[in-house]
């Protein structure tokens, strides 16, 4: 749970910085956000969560 919240906050900060910097426009951000919510409702969600957990474990071990 802690990793999920911190990853969500980190990704939100990245999206805000990209949006403010003009690298990503609002429509693109909205489409990517909706794609993420849709992807989370599919059967790939456990695989993605497992990959993120493995990546967090790898980074924590460094």
Residue pairs with C-beta under 8 A, 6 or more apart in sequence:
3 52
3 53
3 56
7 52
7 56
15 24
15 29
15 32
15 33
18 24
18 29
19 25
19 26
19 29
24 32
39 45
39 48
40 48
